[in-house]
Amino acid sequence: MKRRSLVKALALGASIAAIGIPHAFAQQKTVKVGVLHSLSGTMAISETVLKDTVLMTIDEINAAGGVMGMKIEPVVVDPASNWPLFAEKARQLITQDKVAVVFGCWTSVSRKSVLPVFEELNSLLFYPVQYEGEEISRNVFYTGAAPNQQAIPAVEYLMSKEGGEAKRWVLLGTDYVYPRTTNKILRAFLKSKGVAESDIMEEYTPFGHSDYQTIIANIKKFAAGGKTAVVSTINGDSNVPFYKELGNQGLKATDVPVVAFSVGEEELRGVDTKPLVGHLAAWNYFMSIKAPANEAFIKKWAAYAKAKNIAGHKDKPLTNDPMEATYIGVHMWKQAVEKAKSFDVPKVTAAMAGQTFPAPSGITSKMDEKNHHLYKSVFIGEVKADGQFNVVWKTKGPVKAQPWSPFIAGNDKKKDEPALMADKKM
């Protein structure tokens, strides 16, 4: 009997080695994952809820048996809206905490800050927010939208008869890489549609900017020259004073519609939305979407927020696009690990190709086989008096991401997949 038990134990050890579970993970029966979101500073208004979404999804997976039978243990850090600190915290998570994957970042400047760390240490980042494209990394899975899955469709809508046939454009953003690159793409797109340089106004404000009185007054003057729309890439807590000032100056959607790419249900929580009715946001998910998968997602989040006493959400639970993208990303990582039977980064990366998941938006979300981006449906919603969105336009189905925008010269020469690199062990 003893000999038989020994043989069984050796066989079990061999099978664990064969499926590639690192020795520490096998011993602990837990696997650590990193959560890298700002819980303080200017971006906390948007990012804190993503930390909670990761934790909710981990609880859900653990309740169903974990990943490969192991309990997921989250390691939460606060990079505090400080871009260099994002890189420090990422390195700490990978080298000291030995996490198998990291879920995090919102702004592109934070993603650009951590990218060299993930590539150097060959670790995985799941990035859940719309961005400017112009990047593909072997070490990042982008579960938010590329410009052709948000910015371009939104502008096309505003140009259309049903969207108001805008002829003049205000490109207003926070001063960093995402708004500037997105607006570079949008300028080229607008010019390809015959829009003159004199019909484009472009302006940027720093993170945390709060005085929009002069800017709104200037927009009103500019709008006197013809049908005008504002494309807002303002990020973080600056959205609150911006929308308050829109209301103060009576800039209604019927006069000058604003379409926002970083304003969802959460950002409108602290704003009187009655004067903002009809202004727009373009996303790949809205809380108001009618779908059984969304009803289940909202119910799950409401129960979690109440159980965990999450500020604001325990009484008024809200869901939004980056929360959905976060939820999809965590589940897809789990599926890829189990397909690979390993936490080894090259094996998980290979197993991510073509992964699917029933998204709360009502579609089956699919990770592209090559370019590390999700196929996503696009929705344009109008702000309602209760701070929710009424979907006024959507794509016929999921759209394949174009990380390299065709409106930037030379992109037609770039490959729609990450460059090859030598496989390294984590």
C-alpha angles and dihedrals in degrees: 000000000000091000091049091050090049091051090049092050092049090049091050091050091049092050091050090051091047094056091051102241108161111245094244092054092049091051096047097040085218133094123206123224126187126235110200110181134131109257092175137031130042096323097049090092088068105025105047092072090053090058088053091047091055090050092048091050092048090051089050093050093044091051088055093052103283125251115319086346092303126120114242113232115198120216108202122198132175115225087181099220086294109132100205088046089059089063092047092049092046091053090048092052093050102039104030105025092036094218118183093217140357127226112197160082128096109191120062090232089061091047091048088049094055099036096087089050094054092045094047094048094035095233130144129253124188108204114197107187136086111260145175098267117217090124140084120174129182087220099052133070111199111210094170126076131288115218094268088056095054122358101046096045090048093054091044088054093051089049092052126089092249090050095052102266096258115201101178126052137206113198104197121175150146111272105258142087102289098055094038095049093042090051091048087057092044093049090054090046093049091049090050086058092052099260111153123232089242089060093060122079117186125190137165135198129193124257110280093023111161110173111082097154097107094039093053090047090052091049089054090052092047091049090059086076095067144306104335135189129189120222107201122202092165109143136204128354093344087081091074097061091038093057092040089055091048087057094044093054093043095239098165127194090242089061104035116359117211118210114195129199098189102038120094139147093298096052091050092052093095097041133088096240098187093092089045098058110137097022111126145232127190117213142139092243139029128187088233094062111122108228133123090236090054094048089053092047093050092046091050092049093046091052092046094048091051094046092048094041092234111189113254094356096067087068102024110022113199130183127198144179100275089048089056091047089050092050092050092048096053092048093046091050089052091049092048093050090052092046090050092041084219146081089217106128099227091048094047090046091053091047092053091068109108095000113160133200133177100251122212087237086073099253131103101252115218131194109225112250092236119011102057092236131115126242103241138187114229122226130185114203134190119222112250126206090257093056094256125114131246109213108233100169139016140171118260090246144333115326123218112238121247104203090179106057114223087218092070115079116248096020092110087071094055124097121245092228138058119277114259118259134177110275111247131189116248 
